Amino acid sequence: MMADEAERLWETHDILALGTRADEARRQRHGDRVTFVRVATLALDTAREARWSSAAREIRIAGRPHDVTAAEQAIDSVVRRAEGRPVTAFSLAELQALAPDRAGFVDVLRRLFGAGLTSVASADVDGLEDLRQPVEAVLAADGHIARFTVARATHESPVPLFLAVRALQKTTGAVRAFAPLPRSVDGSRPTTGYEDVKSVAIARLLLDNVGSIQVDWALHGPKLAQVALLFGADDLDAVPVEDESADGRRRAPLEEVKRNIRAASLTAVERDGRFGVLES
């Protein structure tokens, strides 16, 4: 798809035709499978003492480290207790702030991956002026980035941002999953569901060199996540790890995510933080 066609689709009012087209593109790539991952999120300050459910398929450390030693110690502590589970941590921008230059940044990353970090947890594609250089630093450190994200809603066309992701993937091959819905929205001017599903659909159609279009289950909620599956999304991130609910097992997150995927006439497939498919 060319940029001008993507811009026309952003302006379209025929949302059903757009959804059908994006769904076809997703099915061509993934069939009827939708992957999801159950994530235990730990606060950096308490990560060294934290415990988590055995149902977690990814352990994610969140918080802004004040220096590389604090980050390294938290990762090492969690990895030693993770029993082989993938451990992800921090955003690319948070880690870049720990180093004065590219060479220093590569050294920081090598220390963290050496401590057992599986992947940098996220990289905001709208959070850095030059995203390619820090991404290349991760690759130089023999590391990975779990997902690329959008930090803030703008209500403008997302096409230029998506084109930047496509170009980044073409030059680096580092984009395994892209989450096009913004993680932060101005409360006085929230995005609409109409805008959200159009963003998901256009991301799937435009990013033909990116494997997965992802929606954050915990952040955006089951309803939007389910609709997004009909508009080109194929991966659900951050499903809570609880196996039980106060309303009974049927309302627990695992059963709810499977039920919502099946309701979209799709097949639920659990994965881990390395994007490895788990046996049923």
TORMARKE-914833 format. One record per residue (C-alpha): x, y, z; residue in one letter; residue number from 1. Coordinates in nm, 2 decimals, m for minus. Each point is the difference from the previous one (the first is absolute). Example, Ala and Ser with C-alpha at 12.3 -4.5 7.8 and 13.67 -1.06 7.14 Angstrom:
// residues 2
{site {1.23, m0.45, 0.78}, "A", 1} {site {0.14, 0.34, m0.07}, "S", 2} 
// end
This chain:
// residues 280
{site {0.00, 0.00, 0.00}, "M", 1} {site {0.12, 0.35, m0.09}, "M", 2} {site {m0.01, 0.30, 0.24}, "A", 3} {site {m0.27, 0.19, m0.20}, "D", 4} {site {m0.23, m0.30, 0.01}, "E", 5} {site {0.05, m0.04, 0.38}, "A", 6} {site {m0.09, 0.37, 0.04}, "E", 7} {site {m0.32, m0.05, m0.20}, "R", 8} {site {m0.09, m0.30, 0.22}, "L", 9} {site {0.06, 0.22, 0.31}, "W", 10} {site {m0.26, 0.24, m0.13}, "E", 11} {site {m0.25, m0.26, m0.11}, "T", 12} {site {m0.34, m0.04, 0.17}, "H", 13} {site {m0.05, m0.35, m0.13}, "D", 14} {site {0.14, m0.16, 0.32}, "I", 15} {site {m0.15, m0.34, m0.08}, "L", 16} {site {0.18, m0.03, m0.34}, "A", 17} {site {0.32, 0.11, 0.17}, "L", 18} {site {m0.04, m0.26, 0.27}, "G", 19} {site {m0.07, m0.28, m0.25}, "T", 20} {site {0.31, 0.09, m0.20}, "R", 21} {site {0.22, 0.01, 0.31}, "A", 22} {site {m0.15, m0.33, 0.13}, "D", 23} {site {0.09, m0.16, m0.34}, "E", 24} {site {0.36, 0.12, 0.03}, "A", 25} {site {0.02, m0.14, 0.35}, "R", 26} {site {m0.14, m0.34, m0.10}, "R", 27} {site {0.24, m0.02, m0.29}, "Q", 28} {site {0.28, 0.03, 0.24}, "R", 29} {site {m0.13, m0.18, 0.31}, "H", 30} {site {m0.30, m0.20, m0.10}, "G", 31} {site {m0.26, m0.01, 0.28}, "D", 32} {site {0.26, 0.00, 0.28}, "R", 33} {site {0.02, 0.28, 0.26}, "V", 34} {site {0.28, m0.01, 0.25}, "T", 35} {site {m0.01, 0.13, 0.35}, "F", 36} {site {0.25, 0.02, 0.29}, "V", 37} {site {m0.06, 0.01, 0.37}, "R", 38} {site {0.24, 0.25, 0.16}, "V", 39} {site {0.10, 0.05, 0.36}, "A", 40} {site {0.10, 0.37, 0.03}, "T", 41} {site {0.24, 0.09, 0.29}, "L", 42} {site {0.09, 0.34, 0.13}, "A", 43} {site {0.37, 0.07, m0.03}, "L", 44} {site {0.02, 0.11, 0.37}, "D", 45} {site {m0.13, m0.33, 0.13}, "T", 46} {site {0.11, m0.24, m0.28}, "A", 47} {site {0.28, m0.15, 0.20}, "R", 48} {site {m0.25, m0.13, 0.26}, "E", 49} {site {m0.31, m0.04, m0.22}, "A", 50} {site {m0.18, m0.33, m0.06}, "R", 51} {site {m0.23, m0.09, m0.28}, "W", 52} {site {m0.25, m0.26, m0.12}, "S", 53} {site {0.14, m0.32, m0.16}, "S", 54} {site {m0.25, 0.08, m0.28}, "A", 55} {site {0.22, 0.29, m0.12}, "A", 56} {site {0.15, m0.06, m0.35}, "R", 57} {site {0.19, 0.33, 0.01}, "E", 58} {site {0.14, 0.20, 0.30}, "I", 59} {site {0.02, 0.37, m0.07}, "R", 60} {site {0.19, 0.25, 0.21}, "I", 61} {site {m0.15, 0.35, m0.01}, "A", 62} {site {0.15, 0.32, 0.12}, "G", 63} {site {0.27, 0.25, m0.08}, "R", 64} {site {0.34, m0.12, 0.13}, "P", 65} {site {0.22, 0.28, 0.14}, "H", 66} {site {0.32, m0.18, m0.10}, "D", 67} {site {0.11, m0.31, m0.19}, "V", 68} {site {0.11, m0.18, 0.32}, "T", 69} {site {m0.36, 0.02, 0.14}, "A", 70} {site {m0.14, m0.13, m0.33}, "A", 71} {site {0.26, m0.28, m0.02}, "E", 72} {site {m0.06, m0.11, 0.36}, "Q", 73} {site {m0.38, m0.01, m0.04}, "A", 74} {site {0.03, m0.20, m0.32}, "I", 75} {site {0.25, m0.24, 0.15}, "D", 76} {site {m0.23, m0.06, 0.31}, "S", 77} {site {m0.31, m0.07, m0.21}, "V", 78} {site {0.18, m0.22, m0.26}, "V", 79} {site {0.15, m0.22, 0.27}, "R", 80} {site {m0.36, m0.07, 0.13}, "R", 81} {site {m0.18, 0.00, m0.33}, "A", 82} {site {0.06, m0.38, m0.07}, "E", 83} {site {0.07, 0.07, m0.36}, "G", 84} {site {m0.29, 0.24, m0.06}, "R", 85} {site {0.08, 0.29, m0.23}, "P", 86} {site {0.08, 0.32, 0.18}, "V", 87} {site {m0.05, 0.33, m0.17}, "T", 88} {site {0.06, 0.35, 0.15}, "A", 89} {site {m0.02, 0.37, m0.05}, "F", 90} {site {m0.05, 0.21, m0.31}, "S", 91} {site {0.26, 0.09, m0.25}, "L", 92} {site {m0.01, 0.36, 0.09}, "A", 93} {site {0.05, m0.07, 0.37}, "E", 94} {site {0.31, m0.21, m0.07}, "L", 95} {site {0.14, 0.25, m0.25}, "Q", 96} {site {m0.01, 0.26, 0.28}, "A", 97} {site {0.25, m0.20, 0.20}, "L", 98} {site {0.28, 0.05, m0.26}, "A", 99} {site {0.16, 0.32, m0.13}, "P", 100} {site {0.07, m0.13, m0.36}, "D", 101} {site {m0.06, m0.30, m0.23}, "R", 102} {site {0.31, m0.19, 0.11}, "A", 103} {site {m0.10, 0.04, 0.36}, "G", 104} {site {m0.35, m0.10, m0.08}, "F", 105} {site {0.12, m0.32, m0.17}, "V", 106} {site {0.20, m0.08, 0.32}, "D", 107} {site {m0.31, 0.06, 0.22}, "V", 108} {site {m0.20, m0.24, m0.22}, "L", 109} {site {0.27, m0.26, 0.00}, "R", 110} {site {0.00, 0.00, 0.38}, "R", 111} {site {m0.38, m0.04, 0.02}, "L", 112} {site {m0.01, m0.27, m0.26}, "F", 113} {site {0.29, m0.16, 0.18}, "G", 114} {site {m0.20, m0.01, 0.32}, "A", 115} {site {m0.26, m0.20, m0.18}, "G", 116} {site {m0.24, 0.25, m0.15}, "L", 117} {site {m0.20, m0.16, m0.28}, "T", 118} {site {m0.11, 0.33, m0.17}, "S", 119} {site {m0.04, 0.37, 0.06}, "V", 120} {site {m0.38, 0.01, 0.09}, "A", 121} {site {m0.10, 0.28, m0.24}, "S", 122} {site {0.11, 0.28, m0.23}, "A", 123} {site {m0.23, 0.30, m0.07}, "D", 124} {site {0.02, 0.08, m0.36}, "V", 125} {site {m0.11, 0.36, 0.07}, "D", 126} {site {0.23, 0.05, 0.30}, "G", 127} {site {0.34, 0.04, m0.16}, "L", 128} {site {0.11, 0.24, m0.27}, "E", 129} {site {0.22, m0.27, m0.16}, "D", 130} {site {m0.13, m0.35, 0.08}, "L", 131} {site {0.23, m0.18, m0.24}, "R", 132} {site {0.33, 0.06, 0.20}, "Q", 133} {site {m0.12, m0.13, 0.34}, "P", 134} {site {m0.16, m0.30, m0.18}, "V", 135} {site {0.32, m0.07, m0.18}, "E", 136} {site {0.18, 0.02, 0.34}, "A", 137} {site {m0.23, m0.27, 0.14}, "V", 138} {site {0.09, m0.22, m0.30}, "L", 139} {site {0.37, 0.07, 0.05}, "A", 140} {site {m0.04, m0.13, 0.35}, "A", 141} {site {m0.16, m0.32, m0.13}, "D", 142} {site {m0.33, 0.10, 0.15}, "G", 143} {site {m0.36, 0.03, m0.09}, "H", 144} {site {m0.30, 0.24, 0.05}, "I", 145} {site {m0.32, m0.18, 0.10}, "A", 146} {site {m0.24, 0.25, m0.16}, "R", 147} {site {m0.01, 0.34, m0.16}, "F", 148} {site {m0.27, 0.24, 0.14}, "T", 149} {site {m0.16, 0.34, m0.05}, "V", 150} {site {0.03, 0.22, 0.31}, "A", 151} {site {m0.26, 0.27, m0.05}, "R", 152} {site {m0.31, 0.06, m0.21}, "A", 153} {site {0.00, 0.30, m0.24}, "T", 154} {site {m0.33, m0.03, m0.18}, "H", 155} {site {0.20, 0.05, m0.32}, "E", 156} {site {0.05, m0.25, m0.27}, "S", 157} {site {0.23, m0.28, 0.13}, "P", 158} {site {0.12, m0.09, m0.35}, "V", 159} {site {0.33, 0.20, 0.02}, "P", 160} {site {0.08, m0.18, 0.33}, "L", 161} {site {m0.09, m0.34, m0.15}, "F", 162} {site {0.22, 0.07, m0.30}, "L", 163} {site {0.29, 0.07, 0.24}, "A", 164} {site {m0.06, m0.34, 0.16}, "V", 165} {site {0.00, m0.16, m0.35}, "R", 166} {site {0.33, 0.17, m0.09}, "A", 167} {site {0.15, m0.10, 0.33}, "L", 168} {site {m0.09, m0.36, m0.06}, "Q", 169} {site {0.14, 0.01, m0.35}, "K", 170} {site {0.34, 0.13, 0.13}, "T", 171} {site {0.03, m0.20, 0.33}, "T", 172} {site {m0.24, m0.29, 0.00}, "G", 173} {site {m0.05, 0.07, 0.37}, "A", 174} {site {m0.38, 0.04, 0.01}, "V", 175} {site {m0.16, m0.32, 0.11}, "R", 176} {site {m0.33, 0.15, 0.12}, "A", 177} {site {m0.15, 0.35, m0.03}, "F", 178} {site {m0.28, 0.14, 0.22}, "A", 179} {site {m0.16, 0.29, m0.19}, "P", 180} {site {m0.24, 0.12, 0.28}, "L", 181} {site {0.14, 0.28, 0.21}, "P", 182} {site {0.09, m0.09, 0.36}, "R", 183} {site {m0.08, 0.35, 0.13}, "S", 184} {site {m0.31, 0.21, m0.10}, "V", 185} {site {m0.09, 0.35, 0.09}, "D", 186} {site {m0.30, m0.04, 0.24}, "G", 187} {site {m0.16, 0.32, m0.14}, "S", 188} {site {0.02, m0.13, m0.35}, "R", 189} {site {0.00, m0.38, 0.00}, "P", 190} {site {0.03, m0.20, m0.32}, "T", 191} {site {m0.32, m0.17, m0.13}, "T", 192} {site {m0.04, m0.36, m0.06}, "G", 193} {site {m0.05, 0.10, m0.37}, "Y", 194} {site {0.35, 0.15, m0.01}, "E", 195} {site {0.15, m0.30, 0.19}, "D", 196} {site {m0.13, m0.27, m0.23}, "V", 197} {site {0.10, 0.20, m0.31}, "K", 198} {site {0.35, 0.03, 0.14}, "S", 199} {site {0.02, m0.38, 0.06}, "V", 200} {site {m0.13, m0.07, m0.35}, "A", 201} {site {0.23, 0.24, m0.18}, "I", 202} {site {0.30, m0.12, 0.21}, "A", 203} {site {m0.07, m0.36, m0.12}, "R", 204} {site {m0.04, 0.11, m0.36}, "L", 205} {site {0.30, 0.24, m0.02}, "L", 206} {site {0.25, m0.21, 0.21}, "L", 207} {site {0.02, m0.29, m0.23}, "D", 208} {site {0.36, m0.07, 0.12}, "N", 209} {site {m0.10, m0.02, 0.37}, "V", 210} {site {m0.11, m0.33, 0.15}, "G", 211} {site {m0.26, 0.09, 0.26}, "S", 212} {site {m0.23, 0.29, 0.07}, "I", 213} {site {m0.06, 0.00, 0.37}, "Q", 214} {site {m0.26, 0.13, 0.25}, "V", 215} {site {0.07, 0.04, 0.37}, "D", 216} {site {m0.28, m0.20, 0.18}, "W", 217} {site {0.06, 0.16, 0.34}, "A", 218} {site {0.03, 0.36, m0.13}, "L", 219} {site {m0.28, 0.01, m0.26}, "H", 220} {site {m0.24, m0.26, 0.14}, "G", 221} {site {m0.18, m0.31, m0.13}, "P", 222} {site {m0.26, 0.18, m0.21}, "K", 223} {site {0.24, 0.20, m0.21}, "L", 224} {site {0.24, m0.29, m0.02}, "A", 225} {site {m0.27, m0.22, m0.14}, "Q", 226} {site {m0.11, 0.25, m0.26}, "V", 227} {site {0.37, 0.06, m0.09}, "A", 228} {site {0.03, m0.37, m0.09}, "L", 229} {site {m0.26, 0.06, m0.27}, "L", 230} {site {0.20, 0.29, m0.14}, "F", 231} {site {0.34, m0.17, m0.05}, "G", 232} {site {0.15, m0.05, 0.35}, "A", 233} {site {0.14, m0.35, 0.07}, "D", 234} {site {0.17, 0.02, 0.34}, "D", 235} {site {m0.12, 0.10, 0.34}, "L", 236} {site {0.26, 0.12, 0.25}, "D", 237} {site {m0.01, 0.03, 0.38}, "A", 238} {site {m0.28, m0.24, 0.09}, "V", 239} {site {0.00, m0.02, 0.38}, "P", 240} {site {0.13, m0.32, 0.15}, "V", 241} {site {m0.28, m0.07, 0.25}, "E", 242} {site {m0.17, m0.34, m0.06}, "D", 243} {site {m0.29, 0.08, 0.23}, "E", 244} {site {m0.24, 0.29, 0.04}, "S", 245} {site {m0.23, 0.10, 0.29}, "A", 246} {site {m0.28, m0.06, m0.25}, "D", 247} {site {0.12, m0.36, m0.07}, "G", 248} {site {0.24, m0.17, m0.23}, "R", 249} {site {m0.21, 0.08, m0.30}, "R", 250} {site {0.07, 0.37, 0.05}, "R", 251} {site {0.37, m0.04, 0.06}, "A", 252} {site {0.23, 0.17, m0.26}, "P", 253} {site {0.11, m0.32, m0.17}, "L", 254} {site {m0.35, m0.12, m0.07}, "E", 255} {site {m0.11, 0.35, m0.09}, "E", 256} {site {0.27, 0.05, m0.26}, "V", 257} {site {m0.06, m0.34, m0.16}, "K", 258} {site {m0.38, 0.07, 0.00}, "R", 259} {site {0.04, 0.34, m0.17}, "N", 260} {site {0.23, m0.15, m0.27}, "I", 261} {site {m0.24, m0.28, m0.07}, "R", 262} {site {m0.28, 0.25, m0.02}, "A", 263} {site {0.19, 0.16, m0.29}, "A", 264} {site {0.00, m0.34, m0.17}, "S", 265} {site {0.37, m0.03, 0.06}, "L", 266} {site {0.22, m0.26, 0.17}, "T", 267} {site {0.18, 0.10, 0.33}, "A", 268} {site {0.37, m0.10, 0.02}, "V", 269} {site {0.20, 0.07, 0.31}, "E", 270} {site {0.36, 0.12, m0.05}, "R", 271} {site {0.29, 0.10, 0.22}, "D", 272} {site {0.21, 0.31, 0.02}, "G", 273} {site {0.22, m0.13, m0.28}, "R", 274} {site {m0.30, m0.04, m0.23}, "F", 275} {site {0.04, m0.37, 0.03}, "G", 276} {site {m0.33, m0.19, m0.02}, "V", 277} {site {m0.10, m0.21, 0.30}, "L", 278} {site {m0.16, m0.33, m0.02}, "E", 279} {site {m0.37, m0.01, 0.10}, "S", 280} 
// end
